[in-house]
């Protein structure tokens, strides 16, 4: 998924959120 334009901290925050959401989804499916 391409990152949207904007300040580096915005891209970093979105990337971290995406990673966290993936981890949460994986944990939910694993249960």
N, CA, C and O atoms as a Tripos MOL2 file, in Angstrom:
@<TRIPOS>MOLECULE
protein
  124   123    31     0     0
PROTEIN
NO_CHARGES

@<TRIPOS>ATOM
      1 N           0.8520   -1.1970    0.0000 N.3       1 UNK1
      2 CA          0.0000    0.0000    0.0000 C.3       1 UNK1
      3 C           0.8830    1.2400    0.0000 C.2       1 UNK1
      4 O           1.7170    1.3920    0.8920 O.2       1 UNK1
      5 N           0.7270    2.1100   -0.9530 N.am      2 UNK2
      6 CA          1.5660    3.3160   -1.0150 C.3       2 UNK2
      7 C           1.2420    4.2710    0.1230 C.2       2 UNK2
      8 O           0.0910    4.4120    0.5350 O.2       2 UNK2
      9 N           2.2780    4.9180    0.6150 N.am      3 UNK3
     10 CA          2.0710    5.8770    1.7030 C.3       3 UNK3
     11 C           1.5760    7.1970    1.1400 C.2       3 UNK3
     12 O           2.0270    7.6210    0.0770 O.2       3 UNK3
     13 N           0.6620    7.8480    1.8300 N.am      4 UNK4
     14 CA          0.1570    9.1430    1.3690 C.3       4 UNK4
     15 C           1.2120   10.2250    1.5380 C.2       4 UNK4
     16 O           2.1130   10.0790    2.3650 O.2       4 UNK4
     17 N           1.1210   11.2930    0.7820 N.am      5 UNK5
     18 CA          2.0670   12.3970    0.9500 C.3       5 UNK5
     19 C           1.8720   13.0690    2.2990 C.2       5 UNK5
     20 O           0.7810   13.0350    2.8680 O.2       5 UNK5
     21 N           2.9140   13.6670    2.7980 N.am      6 UNK6
     22 CA          2.8000   14.3610    4.0820 C.3       6 UNK6
     23 C           4.1100   14.2890    4.8290 C.2       6 UNK6
     24 O           5.0800   13.7090    4.3410 O.2       6 UNK6
     25 N           4.1440   14.8820    6.0220 N.am      7 UNK7
     26 CA          5.3650   14.8730    6.8330 C.3       7 UNK7
     27 C           5.7920   13.4400    7.1540 C.2       7 UNK7
     28 O           4.9650   12.5280    7.1870 O.2       7 UNK7
     29 N           7.0780   13.2560    7.3880 N.am      8 UNK8
     30 CA          7.6070   11.9270    7.6810 C.3       8 UNK8
     31 C           6.9240   11.3190    8.9100 C.2       8 UNK8
     32 O           6.6510   10.1200    8.9470 O.2       8 UNK8
     33 N           6.6530   12.1520    9.9070 N.am      9 UNK9
     34 CA          6.0600   11.5860   11.1350 C.3       9 UNK9
     35 C           4.6500   11.0680   10.8680 C.2       9 UNK9
     36 O           4.1970   10.1230   11.5140 O.2       9 UNK9
     37 N           3.9560   11.6910    9.9110 N.am     10 UNK10
     38 CA          2.6220   11.1980    9.5670 C.3      10 UNK10
     39 C           2.7420    9.8300    8.9070 C.2      10 UNK10
     40 O           1.9990    8.9050    9.2350 O.2      10 UNK10
     41 N           3.6900    9.7090    7.9650 N.am     11 UNK11
     42 CA          3.8790    8.4190    7.2920 C.3      11 UNK11
     43 C           4.2920    7.3570    8.2960 C.2      11 UNK11
     44 O           3.8100    6.2250    8.2430 O.2      11 UNK11
     45 N           5.1870    7.7180    9.2140 N.am     12 UNK12
     46 CA          5.6380    6.7600   10.2170 C.3      12 UNK12
     47 C           4.4710    6.3150   11.1030 C.2      12 UNK12
     48 O           4.3450    5.1330   11.4250 O.2      12 UNK12
     49 N           3.6300    7.2590   11.4900 N.am     13 UNK13
     50 CA          2.5110    6.9370   12.3670 C.3      13 UNK13
     51 C           1.5320    6.0200   11.6410 C.2      13 UNK13
     52 O           1.0360    5.0560   12.2240 O.2      13 UNK13
     53 N           1.2520    6.3120   10.3790 N.am     14 UNK14
     54 CA          0.3260    5.4710    9.6200 C.3      14 UNK14
     55 C           0.9020    4.0780    9.4300 C.2      14 UNK14
     56 O           0.1820    3.0850    9.5350 O.2      14 UNK14
     57 N           2.1990    4.0020    9.1510 N.am     15 UNK15
     58 CA          2.8370    2.7030    8.9610 C.3      15 UNK15
     59 C           2.7740    1.8960   10.2520 C.2      15 UNK15
     60 O           2.5000    0.6970   10.2210 O.2      15 UNK15
     61 N           3.0270    2.5460   11.3890 N.am     16 UNK16
     62 CA          2.9840    1.8610   12.6760 C.3      16 UNK16
     63 C           1.5640    1.3830   12.9670 C.2      16 UNK16
     64 O           1.3740    0.2830   13.4860 O.2      16 UNK16
     65 N           0.5650    2.2060   12.6330 N.am     17 UNK17
     66 CA         -0.8280    1.8310   12.8620 C.3      17 UNK17
     67 C          -1.1840    0.6310   12.0070 C.2      17 UNK17
     68 O          -1.8370   -0.2980   12.4830 O.2      17 UNK17
     69 N          -0.7600    0.6380   10.7370 N.am     18 UNK18
     70 CA         -1.0630   -0.4860    9.8570 C.3      18 UNK18
     71 C          -0.4470   -1.7680   10.4120 C.2      18 UNK18
     72 O          -1.0900   -2.8180   10.4220 O.2      18 UNK18
     73 N           0.8110   -1.6790   10.8760 N.am     19 UNK19
     74 CA          1.4790   -2.8590   11.4170 C.3      19 UNK19
     75 C           0.7410   -3.3540   12.6550 C.2      19 UNK19
     76 O           0.5410   -4.5570   12.8230 O.2      19 UNK19
     77 N           0.3390   -2.4350   13.5130 N.am     20 UNK20
     78 CA         -0.3540   -2.8070   14.7470 C.3      20 UNK20
     79 C          -1.7050   -3.4470   14.4130 C.2      20 UNK20
     80 O          -2.0930   -4.4480   15.0150 O.2      20 UNK20
     81 N          -2.4140   -2.8570   13.4490 N.am     21 UNK21
     82 CA         -3.7160   -3.4120   13.0810 C.3      21 UNK21
     83 C          -3.5470   -4.8210   12.5310 C.2      21 UNK21
     84 O          -4.3700   -5.6940   12.8100 O.2      21 UNK21
     85 N          -2.4990   -5.0550   11.7580 N.am     22 UNK22
     86 CA         -2.2590   -6.3880   11.2200 C.3      22 UNK22
     87 C          -2.0050   -7.3700   12.3570 C.2      22 UNK22
     88 O          -2.4930   -8.5000   12.3290 O.2      22 UNK22
     89 N          -1.2400   -6.9370   13.3610 N.am     23 UNK23
     90 CA         -0.9550   -7.8050   14.4970 C.3      23 UNK23
     91 C          -2.2340   -8.1150   15.2660 C.2      23 UNK23
     92 O          -2.4470   -9.2500   15.6950 O.2      23 UNK23
     93 N          -3.0870   -7.1020   15.4410 N.am     24 UNK24
     94 CA         -4.3400   -7.3040   16.1700 C.3      24 UNK24
     95 C          -5.2410   -8.2570   15.3880 C.2      24 UNK24
     96 O          -5.8660   -9.1420   15.9720 O.2      24 UNK24
     97 N          -5.3090   -8.0760   14.0650 N.am     25 UNK25
     98 CA         -6.1400   -8.9610   13.2440 C.3      25 UNK25
     99 C          -5.6320  -10.3890   13.3390 C.2      25 UNK25
    100 O          -6.4280  -11.3200   13.4670 O.2      25 UNK25
    101 N          -4.3210  -10.5760   13.2780 N.am     26 UNK26
    102 CA         -3.7420  -11.9120   13.3480 C.3      26 UNK26
    103 C          -4.0680  -12.5410   14.7040 C.2      26 UNK26
    104 O          -4.3940  -13.7250   14.7840 O.2      26 UNK26
    105 N          -3.9780  -11.7460   15.7610 N.am     27 UNK27
    106 CA         -4.2730  -12.2650   17.0980 C.3      27 UNK27
    107 C          -5.7440  -12.6440   17.2290 C.2      27 UNK27
    108 O          -6.0770  -13.6470   17.8610 O.2      27 UNK27
    109 N          -6.6160  -11.8500   16.6370 N.am     28 UNK28
    110 CA         -8.0480  -12.1180   16.7340 C.3      28 UNK28
    111 C          -8.3900  -13.4040   15.9870 C.2      28 UNK28
    112 O          -9.1830  -14.2170   16.4620 O.2      28 UNK28
    113 N          -7.7850  -13.5770   14.8180 N.am     29 UNK29
    114 CA         -8.0770  -14.7840   14.0370 C.3      29 UNK29
    115 C          -7.4730  -16.0220   14.6900 C.2      29 UNK29
    116 O          -8.0060  -17.1230   14.5570 O.2      29 UNK29
    117 N          -6.3590  -15.8370   15.3950 N.am     30 UNK30
    118 CA         -5.6700  -16.9770   15.9960 C.3      30 UNK30
    119 C          -6.4840  -17.5480   17.1590 C.2      30 UNK30
    120 O          -6.3860  -18.7380   17.4580 O.2      30 UNK30
    121 N          -7.2770  -16.7140   17.8070 N.am     31 UNK31
    122 CA         -8.0190  -17.1750   18.9730 C.3      31 UNK31
    123 C          -9.1800  -18.0790   18.5800 C.2      31 UNK31
    124 O          -9.9110  -18.5570   19.4480 O.2      31 UNK31
@<TRIPOS>BOND
     1     1     2 1
     2     2     3 1
     3     3     4 2
     4     3     5 am
     5     5     6 1
     6     6     7 1
     7     7     8 2
     8     7     9 am
     9     9    10 1
    10    10    11 1
    11    11    12 2
    12    11    13 am
    13    13    14 1
    14    14    15 1
    15    15    16 2
    16    15    17 am
    17    17    18 1
    18    18    19 1
    19    19    20 2
    20    19    21 am
    21    21    22 1
    22    22    23 1
    23    23    24 2
    24    23    25 am
    25    25    26 1
    26    26    27 1
    27    27    28 2
    28    27    29 am
    29    29    30 1
    30    30    31 1
    31    31    32 2
    32    31    33 am
    33    33    34 1
    34    34    35 1
    35    35    36 2
    36    35    37 am
    37    37    38 1
    38    38    39 1
    39    39    40 2
    40    39    41 am
    41    41    42 1
    42    42    43 1
    43    43    44 2
    44    43    45 am
    45    45    46 1
    46    46    47 1
    47    47    48 2
    48    47    49 am
    49    49    50 1
    50    50    51 1
    51    51    52 2
    52    51    53 am
    53    53    54 1
    54    54    55 1
    55    55    56 2
    56    55    57 am
    57    57    58 1
    58    58    59 1
    59    59    60 2
    60    59    61 am
    61    61    62 1
    62    62    63 1
    63    63    64 2
    64    63    65 am
    65    65    66 1
    66    66    67 1
    67    67    68 2
    68    67    69 am
    69    69    70 1
    70    70    71 1
    71    71    72 2
    72    71    73 am
    73    73    74 1
    74    74    75 1
    75    75    76 2
    76    75    77 am
    77    77    78 1
    78    78    79 1
    79    79    80 2
    80    79    81 am
    81    81    82 1
    82    82    83 1
    83    83    84 2
    84    83    85 am
    85    85    86 1
    86    86    87 1
    87    87    88 2
    88    87    89 am
    89    89    90 1
    90    90    91 1
    91    91    92 2
    92    91    93 am
    93    93    94 1
    94    94    95 1
    95    95    96 2
    96    95    97 am
    97    97    98 1
    98    98    99 1
    99    99   100 2
   100    99   101 am
   101   101   102 1
   102   102   103 1
   103   103   104 2
   104   103   105 am
   105   105   106 1
   106   106   107 1
   107   107   108 2
   108   107   109 am
   109   109   110 1
   110   110   111 1
   111   111   112 2
   112   111   113 am
   113   113   114 1
   114   114   115 1
   115   115   116 2
   116   115   117 am
   117   117   118 1
   118   118   119 1
   119   119   120 2
   120   119   121 am
   121   121   122 1
   122   122   123 1
   123   123   124 2
@<TRIPOS>SUBSTRUCTURE
     1 UNK1         2 RESIDUE 1 A UNK
     2 UNK2         6 RESIDUE 1 A UNK
     3 UNK3        10 RESIDUE 1 A UNK
     4 UNK4        14 RESIDUE 1 A UNK
     5 UNK5        18 RESIDUE 1 A UNK
     6 UNK6        22 RESIDUE 1 A UNK
     7 UNK7        26 RESIDUE 1 A UNK
     8 UNK8        30 RESIDUE 1 A UNK
     9 UNK9        34 RESIDUE 1 A UNK
    10 UNK10       38 RESIDUE 1 A UNK
    11 UNK11       42 RESIDUE 1 A UNK
    12 UNK12       46 RESIDUE 1 A UNK
    13 UNK13       50 RESIDUE 1 A UNK
    14 UNK14       54 RESIDUE 1 A UNK
    15 UNK15       58 RESIDUE 1 A UNK
    16 UNK16       62 RESIDUE 1 A UNK
    17 UNK17       66 RESIDUE 1 A UNK
    18 UNK18       70 RESIDUE 1 A UNK
    19 UNK19       74 RESIDUE 1 A UNK
    20 UNK20       78 RESIDUE 1 A UNK
    21 UNK21       82 RESIDUE 1 A UNK
    22 UNK22       86 RESIDUE 1 A UNK
    23 UNK23       90 RESIDUE 1 A UNK
    24 UNK24       94 RESIDUE 1 A UNK
    25 UNK25       98 RESIDUE 1 A UNK
    26 UNK26      102 RESIDUE 1 A UNK
    27 UNK27      106 RESIDUE 1 A UNK
    28 UNK28      110 RESIDUE 1 A UNK
    29 UNK29      114 RESIDUE 1 A UNK
    30 UNK30      118 RESIDUE 1 A UNK
    31 UNK31      122 RESIDUE 1 A UNK
